[in-house]
Amino acid sequence: METHLEGLGHALKKKVSTVLPHEYKSELDVSKECDEEEVSQCHQRIGVLRSAVELGRVDICTEVSMMAAHCAMPRKGHLDAVWHMFAYSRKHDKSKMVFDSRSPTFSVNTNELPRPDWLDFYKDVKEQVPHDGPEPRGQAVELTAFVDNDHAGDTVTRQSRTGIFLFIQNAPIVWFSKKQTSIETSSFGSEFSAMKTAVEMSDYKSRLVMVE
């Protein structure tokens, strides 16, 4: 069963359970290149999907980023995959995003983590707090970052992809998925690169929170 979209020449499948077709690798797609009209259509549809991600469709964030990487020379298989994403979005349209101002409920058991000894580097250094700084008021604000990557996820270039979620309290404020610019030969390198991006992003957002 398919629903045709008038004037667009494509159909949306009704039975769709994955964001992209099963085991689909966009970088391995060697189907025929799109003509000028199809290229324009692909660009427009990816633009719509990117807007949806910005508005909160975090479930398709990574896949939209993957398809956007082929905008320079999209193929017919890429266009079909984009329409597949529209079918998925229509099928899964009942989700919601909750912005919770309470303190985070997720936690990590720090007793299970290694405890490096930094005394050789930092000695007895303490945080510099202005003596005339104002007293904190209201509820404390916690910024939490979740970061991961898929080492050598691109089967052609062997580039990894960084994924980041930033939360203020229990409210998601940033969702990020982007291919790393470097090619790391080890999972440690790709993890370190992803963590570097997350730390920089967290620092920038924390400064904005302080200003506001």
Order of alpha helices (4+ residues) and beta strands (2+ residues): beta-beta-alpha-alpha-alpha-alpha-beta-beta-beta-alpha
